[in-house]
């Protein structure tokens, strides 16, 4: 289940991890794309979203192909044991639960203080932060870059929207910025060296 960043042969477990990661990134990338287009003119938004659908489907299909190819990959002495898989699964669940609790609390606070427009930026920051523990959990140093990019898009929205008095930036900046970060991570995960 651990994805490594070394130049050793790609193991079955690593290929499966990459395939799963690419599928998840493609799915959430499309969600962020949907966020990004919310304040666009309808026709332009549909075109941009349709492009996002095609990109996400492409990454999901490539991830599925990579996952199917994992059956032919060599196993290694470092294949995770059942106990290791369970431990990783529990830690992953804890990270995701903490992420969702933080999103819920932040959204409630922003709504109750009449700042609901800022929810996408703060959600992008929380999602970005959740990539940092995942980087060490899965052994993917690139997740640090993914997390930093999501946090940067959140920060950019938090600075630019109030500075320019343009509420659309609260959705477009974290939406497109997060989608781009997740799609770039798909490219990284799908590489075969």
Secondary structure, DSSP 8 states (H G I E B T S, - for coil): -----SSS---HHHHHHHHHHHHHHHHHHHHHHHHHHTTS-HHHHHHHHHHHHHHHHHHHHHHHHHHHHGGGS---TT---HHHHHHHHHHHHHHHHHHHHHHHHHHHHHHHTT-GGGHHHHHHHHHHHHHHHHHHHHT-THHHHHHHHHHHHHHHHHHHHHHHT-TTHHHHHHHHHHHHHHHHHHHHHH---
